[in-house]
Amino acid sequence: MGAVTTTLAEEEARELRRLGLNAVCWDCGGGTQGVGIAPGGTQPDYLRFYFGTAADTWAGEVLDDDGNVVGGIVTSVNSASQDLQVIAAGILDGLADLARTGGV
């Protein structure tokens, strides 16, 4: 995942929480910030999804119980977007597509 500023990741996590997701700003090391999403009711450090920018768009990784990447989620949201609602809608659409197709 590409670079997202801490401020944008924090604001986006807040927007996703407002929409009902268990989202946190997550530092995955090496100066890379993103948005982690855990299943509802679980600890925020039990992430199942990690979103950030990948090349030209926002994208997500699907994580297993050990934190290994086992799949991906694409969005149509430009990586340069700063619009929290647009990014949130893209993430929600990506998660819905994953659920619809049976995911990983």
Number of C-alpha atoms within 10 A of each C-alpha: 17 18 16 22 14 17 11 18 24 19 17 23 24 19 17 23 14 11 14 10 17 20 27 23 22 22 15 13 7 7 11 16 25 27 26 25 24 18 14 11 8 10 10 17 12 16 23 19 22 25 26 25 22 17 13 12 19 26 24 25 19 21 18 15 9 9 12 11 15 10 14 17 20 19 22 16 20 17 19 12 13 13 11 17 13 14 23 17 16 20 23 16 16 20 18 14 15 17 11 9 8 8 13 11
